[in-house]
Amino acid sequence: MTVPHLTTALTGPLQELEHHVLKATADIEHWLRAQWQEHNAPFYASVDLRNAGFKLAPVDTNLFPGGFNNLNPDFHTLCVQAAMSAIEKACPDAHGLVLIPENHTRNQFYLQNVEKLATILRHAGVEVRIGSLLPEITAATDLELPSGATLRLEPLRRDGNRLKVGDFDPCVVLLNNDLSGGVPAIMQGLEQAVLPPVHAGWATRRKSNHFAAYDDVVRDFSTLVGIDPWLINPYFEKCGKINFRERQGEECLEGYVSEILEDIRRKYAEYGVKDEPFVIVKADAGTYGMGIMTVKDPSEVKGLNRKQRNKMAVVKEGLEVQDVIVQEGVYSFETVGDAVAEPVVYMIDHFVVGGFYRIHTARGKDQNLNAPGMQFSPLAFAEPCSSPNPEDPGCPPNRFYAYGVIARLALVAAAVEIERMDIAAEPALLHAVQ
């Protein structure tokens, strides 16, 4: 199997949707294999899921995952094997790789992620150097990590159409930097393989495009397994030309909120769901849980006070929010201890390599958990089960198998999304340069 067998924080019986997925395992795996014949998987990705019991859906897909340090160490071998596959596809004769991280030199958690990722890549059989985009990094700089490990950052330099670190000339440039602030000139027009491609960064990428691709993927998948696509797909709409500070675009936003809430009500009535519908309004580009709010009534988006408007107006790198996505809110009825939790699934190439629960003691089941104060609980191997088992509902790996299936659907969507971005990449990049 391409999915590791993990435990889950839930101990209750499997829900009907998960049973349905388990019974279709052979058809699902065959279908996914066919998808990877047609599409190139991103080098890596992570997918945030929400499990409401009656519905299991992705709510975000990150092409620059920054939490490898939160994975269970037992998954290291899986990560290495998947990384070997991804590197061979990018550059069959690869000997060296430059990893470009975010500029978070004071974020110890993120730096531990970089160190863990670099270790995985080195164990996959390539030389790894870490090249920094920070202008103050003019010579090799060692950073001490809480684990006792040392992370060495080195300045990048341009040599013709190649990116180097000193005399080190890599075959592959691997981004762990989402380029929210734009694509630096030093990274324009490289002849080396850059993964993910620079136009997959938030300077040009949009969440609405990803979920449009996910719509297409889910339509085919749902026909295959005979389920209502809504059970694994959140409604969404894009609302452009928003200016929260100037209160521009509020009518557009209010209209989409009203429309999606009504769509959710109809589905809740169809399935006998008694919970109150809600939507999530968030920036169409960006990460780190910035620019996100929960809305249960359309009037709430017109009644924002100054503090709320300022919070929604900017995201990472201080970029102004101009477009938002209005997405169906999916409850999380999972808990770790007394805290609400959501699973995050990690993939390298097209393989699931592990995951963890994002936990937040101060947030509710209808709120964004990607916020200050969050904690992480690694998913662990399960014994004695070694594969999904529809005949044994109590078998712990079953629930994570369903998680892995939905996460891989989002990964297929990301592959389709990148293909569509490739077509429009050149004109888009002209506007993305810092």
C-alpha positions in Angstrom: 0.0 0.0 0.0 1.1 3.6 -0.6 -0.5 4.8 2.6 1.2 4.2 6.0 -1.0 2.7 8.6 -1.7 5.1 11.4 -3.7 5.4 14.5 -6.3 8.1 14.9 -7.5 10.2 17.8 -11.0 8.9 17.3 -12.0 5.7 19.0 -15.7 5.6 17.9 -17.2 3.6 15.1 -16.4 4.5 11.5 -18.9 6.7 9.8 -20.9 5.7 6.7 -18.7 7.7 4.3 -15.5 6.0 5.6 -17.2 2.6 5.2 -18.0 3.5 1.6 -14.4 4.4 0.9 -13.0 1.3 2.5 -15.3 -1.0 0.4 -14.0 0.7 -2.8 -10.3 0.4 -1.9 -9.3 -1.6 -5.0 -11.2 0.7 -7.4 -9.8 3.8 -5.7 -6.2 2.7 -5.9 -6.6 1.7 -9.5 -8.1 5.1 -10.3 -5.4 7.0 -8.5 -2.7 5.0 -10.3 -4.3 6.1 -13.6 -4.2 9.7 -12.4 -0.5 9.6 -11.9 -0.1 8.3 -15.4 -1.7 11.5 -16.7 -0.4 14.1 -14.2 2.9 14.9 -12.5 2.6 15.0 -8.7 4.0 18.1 -6.9 7.3 17.4 -5.2 5.5 17.6 -1.9 2.4 18.9 -0.3 0.3 18.9 2.9 -3.5 18.9 3.1 -5.6 20.2 6.0 -8.7 18.0 6.4 -11.9 18.5 8.5 -13.9 15.5 9.6 -17.6 16.3 10.5 -18.5 12.6 10.5 -21.1 13.1 7.8 -18.6 14.9 5.7 -14.8 14.6 5.2 -13.2 17.3 3.1 -9.9 19.2 2.5 -10.0 22.9 3.4 -6.5 23.9 2.4 -3.6 22.4 0.3 -0.1 23.7 1.0 2.6 23.2 -1.8 5.4 24.3 0.5 4.8 22.3 3.7 6.6 23.5 6.7 5.9 20.9 9.4 8.1 17.9 8.7 9.4 18.2 12.2 5.9 17.3 13.5 5.8 14.0 11.7 6.3 10.8 13.7 10.0 9.8 13.4 8.9 6.3 12.5 7.8 7.6 9.1 11.4 8.7 8.2 12.0 5.7 6.0 8.8 6.3 4.1 9.8 9.9 3.6 13.2 8.9 2.3 11.8 6.4 -0.2 9.2 8.9 -1.5 11.9 11.6 -1.8 14.0 9.3 -3.8 11.1 8.9 -6.3 10.5 12.6 -6.4 14.2 13.5 -7.0 14.6 10.8 -9.7 11.6 12.3 -11.6 13.0 15.8 -11.4 16.5 15.0 -12.3 17.4 11.3 -13.0 21.1 11.9 -12.5 20.8 14.3 -9.6 23.8 14.6 -7.3 23.1 17.8 -5.5 20.1 20.0 -4.5 19.7 23.5 -3.1 16.9 23.9 -0.6 15.6 27.5 -0.2 13.7 28.1 3.0 11.5 30.9 4.3 13.2 33.9 5.9 12.2 32.8 9.4 15.6 32.7 11.1 14.0 33.3 14.5 11.2 30.8 14.2 12.8 27.7 15.8 9.9 25.4 14.9 10.2 26.3 11.2 14.0 25.9 11.3 13.5 22.4 12.8 11.3 21.6 9.8 14.1 22.7 7.5 16.6 20.6 9.3 14.3 17.6 9.2 13.5 18.1 5.5 17.2 18.4 4.7 17.9 15.2 6.5 15.3 13.3 4.6 16.8 14.6 1.3 20.3 13.7 2.3 19.2 10.2 3.3 17.6 10.0 -0.2 21.1 10.1 -1.6 21.8 13.7 -2.7 24.0 16.5 -1.4 21.9 19.2 0.1 22.9 22.9 0.7 20.6 25.4 2.2 20.5 28.7 0.2 19.0 31.7 1.9 17.2 34.6 0.2 18.0 36.9 3.1 20.3 39.8 2.0 22.1 39.7 5.4 23.3 36.1 4.8 26.6 37.0 3.0 28.6 34.0 4.3 27.9 30.6 5.7 25.9 31.1 8.9 25.3 28.4 11.5 22.1 28.4 13.5 21.9 26.3 16.6 18.5 24.4 17.1 16.9 23.3 20.3 17.4 19.7 19.3 21.2 20.3 19.3 21.4 20.1 15.6 23.1 22.9 13.5 21.5 24.4 10.4 23.9 26.1 8.0 22.5 28.8 5.8 24.6 30.0 2.8 24.1 32.9 0.3 22.7 32.1 -3.1 24.4 33.4 -6.2 23.4 33.6 -9.8 25.8 32.2 -12.5 24.2 32.7 -15.9 20.9 30.9 -15.8 21.9 28.7 -12.9 21.5 29.2 -9.2 24.5 28.1 -7.0 25.8 28.1 -3.5 29.5 28.9 -3.7 30.9 26.5 -6.3 28.1 24.0 -5.6 26.0 23.6 -8.8 22.8 21.7 -8.0 20.6 19.8 -10.4 17.4 20.7 -8.5 16.3 23.9 -6.7 13.7 22.9 -4.0 11.6 25.7 -2.6 10.3 25.6 0.9 9.5 29.2 0.6 6.0 30.2 -0.7 7.2 33.4 -2.3 4.3 35.4 -0.9 6.2 38.6 -1.5 6.9 37.8 -5.2 9.5 36.0 -7.2 13.0 37.4 -6.6 15.0 38.4 -9.7 17.7 35.8 -8.8 15.1 33.0 -9.4 13.8 34.2 -12.7 14.5 32.2 -15.8 16.6 29.4 -14.3 17.5 26.4 -16.5 17.6 24.1 -13.5 14.5 22.3 -12.3 12.7 24.5 -9.7 10.3 22.6 -7.5 7.5 23.5 -6.9 7.7 26.0 -9.9 8.0 29.6 -8.9 4.5 30.4 -10.2 3.1 28.0 -7.7 4.0 30.5 -5.0 1.4 32.8 -3.5 2.4 35.7 -5.7 0.4 34.0 -8.5 -1.4 31.0 -7.0 -5.0 31.3 -5.8 -7.0 29.0 -3.5 -10.1 29.4 -5.7 -8.1 27.9 -8.7 -7.1 24.9 -6.6 -10.7 24.2 -5.4 -11.9 24.6 -9.0 -9.5 21.9 -10.0 -10.6 19.9 -7.0 -14.2 20.2 -8.2 -13.2 18.5 -11.4 -11.3 15.7 -9.7 -14.1 15.0 -7.2 -16.7 14.9 -10.0 -14.9 11.9 -11.6 -14.0 10.2 -8.3 -17.5 10.5 -6.9 -18.9 8.8 -10.0 -16.4 6.0 -9.6 -17.3 5.2 -6.0 -21.0 6.2 -6.2 -21.2 9.0 -3.6 -22.6 12.5 -3.5 -19.6 14.8 -4.3 -20.7 17.2 -1.6 -19.7 14.6 1.0 -16.0 15.2 0.2 -16.1 18.7 -1.3 -16.8 22.1 0.3 -18.9 24.7 -1.6 -16.9 27.8 -2.5 -17.1 31.1 -4.4 -14.5 33.7 -5.2 -15.1 37.4 -4.4 -12.7 39.8 -6.0 -11.8 43.5 -5.6 -12.2 43.5 -1.8 -10.8 46.3 0.3 -11.6 45.7 4.0 -10.2 48.9 5.2 -12.2 51.0 2.8 -15.3 48.8 3.2 -15.3 48.1 -0.6 -16.8 44.9 -2.0 -18.9 44.1 1.1 -22.1 43.6 -1.0 -20.3 41.0 -3.2 -19.1 39.2 -0.1 -22.4 39.4 1.7 -24.1 37.9 -1.4 -21.8 34.9 -1.7 -22.0 34.2 2.0 -25.8 34.2 1.8 -25.7 32.0 -1.3 -23.4 29.4 0.2 -25.2 29.3 3.5 -28.4 28.5 1.7 -26.7 25.8 -0.3 -25.4 24.2 2.9 -28.9 24.4 4.5 -30.4 22.4 1.7 -27.7 19.7 2.0 -28.0 19.6 5.8 -31.8 19.1 5.4 -31.2 16.4 2.8 -28.9 14.5 5.2 -30.7 15.3 8.4 -27.8 17.4 9.8 -29.0 19.5 12.8 -25.9 21.7 13.1 -25.9 25.3 12.1 -24.3 26.0 8.7 -21.3 28.4 8.6 -18.8 29.6 6.0 -15.1 30.5 6.2 -14.0 33.8 4.6 -10.3 33.8 3.9 -7.7 35.5 1.6 -7.6 33.8 -1.8 -3.8 33.8 -1.5 -1.5 33.2 1.5 -0.9 30.9 4.4 -0.2 30.8 8.2 -3.9 31.1 9.0 -3.9 34.8 8.4 -7.0 36.7 7.0 -9.6 34.1 8.1 -13.0 34.5 9.8 -16.0 32.3 10.6 -19.4 33.6 9.4 -22.8 32.3 10.2 -25.0 35.2 9.0 -24.4 37.4 6.0 -24.8 40.5 8.1 -21.6 39.7 9.9 -19.4 40.7 6.9 -21.0 44.2 6.8 -20.7 44.7 10.5 -17.0 44.3 11.0 -15.4 46.7 13.4 -12.1 48.4 12.6 -10.0 45.8 14.4 -11.7 43.0 12.5 -11.3 44.8 9.1 -7.6 45.4 9.8 -7.1 41.7 10.7 -8.7 40.6 7.4 -7.0 43.3 5.3 -3.4 41.9 5.2 -1.7 38.5 5.2 1.9 37.3 5.2 4.6 39.8 4.1 2.0 42.6 4.8 0.3 42.0 1.5 -3.1 43.6 1.0 -6.0 41.3 0.6 -7.8 42.0 -2.7 -9.6 38.7 -3.3 -11.2 36.3 -0.9 -12.6 32.8 -1.1 -15.9 32.1 0.6 -15.8 28.5 1.5 -18.3 26.2 3.2 -17.3 25.6 6.8 -16.7 22.0 7.7 -17.1 21.1 11.4 -14.4 19.2 13.1 -15.9 16.7 15.5 -12.4 15.2 16.3 -10.7 15.9 19.6 -7.4 15.1 21.2 -8.1 15.2 24.9 -10.4 18.1 25.4 -9.1 20.1 22.4 -10.6 20.3 18.9 -8.3 18.7 16.3 -7.9 18.4 12.6 -5.7 15.9 10.6 -3.0 17.2 8.4 -1.7 14.7 5.8 1.8 15.0 4.4 2.8 13.7 0.9 6.1 13.5 -1.0 5.6 12.7 -4.7 2.3 10.9 -4.8 2.9 8.9 -1.6 1.4 9.7 1.8 4.3 9.8 4.2 2.6 10.6 7.5 0.6 13.3 9.2 -0.3 14.9 12.5 -3.2 16.4 14.3 -3.4 20.2 14.6 -4.9 20.9 18.0 -6.1 24.1 19.6 -7.5 24.3 23.1 -8.9 27.8 22.6 -10.7 27.2 19.4 -14.1 25.7 18.6 -15.3 23.0 16.2 -16.4 25.7 13.7 -13.2 27.7 13.8 -9.8 27.9 12.1 -7.3 25.9 14.1 -4.2 27.3 12.2 -3.7 30.1 14.7 -1.3 31.1 17.5 -1.5 28.7 20.4 -1.9 25.6 18.2 -0.1 22.4 19.0 0.7 19.2 17.1 0.2 15.5 17.9 2.0 13.2 15.5 0.0 10.3 14.1 1.6 7.0 15.1 1.8 3.5 13.5 -1.0 1.2 14.5 -0.6 -2.4 15.6 -1.5 -5.1 14.8 -3.4 -3.9 11.7 -1.2 -3.7 8.6 -3.8 -2.6 5.9 -7.3 -1.1 5.7 -9.8 -3.7 6.7 -13.5 -3.1 5.8 -14.5 -6.3 7.7 -13.1 -4.9 11.0 -14.5 -1.4 11.7 -12.4 -1.2 14.8 -9.2 -1.5 12.9 -7.3 1.7 13.7 -5.8 2.3 10.2 -9.2 2.4 8.5 -9.9 6.0 9.4 -6.5 7.3 8.3 -6.9 5.4 5.0 -9.9 7.5 4.3 -7.9 10.6 5.2 -5.2 9.5 2.8 -7.6 9.0 0.0 -9.1 12.5 0.3 -5.7 14.1 0.7 -4.5 12.4 -2.5 -7.6 13.7 -4.3 -6.4 17.2 -3.3 -2.9 16.3 -4.5 -4.3 15.3 -7.9 -6.1 18.6 -7.9 -2.9 20.4 -7.1 -1.2 18.7 -10.0 -4.0 19.8 -12.4 -3.8 23.3 -10.9 -0.1 23.5 -11.6 -0.6 22.3 -15.2 -3.1 25.1 -15.7 -0.7 27.6 -14.1 2.1 26.4 -16.4 0.1 27.6 -19.4 -0.3 31.1 -18.0 3.0 31.2 -16.2 5.0 33.6 -18.4 2.6 36.6 -18.4 1.8 36.1 -14.8 5.4 36.1 -13.7 6.0 39.5 -15.3 3.8 41.0 -12.6 5.2 38.8 -9.7 8.8 40.0 -9.7 9.7 41.9 -6.5 
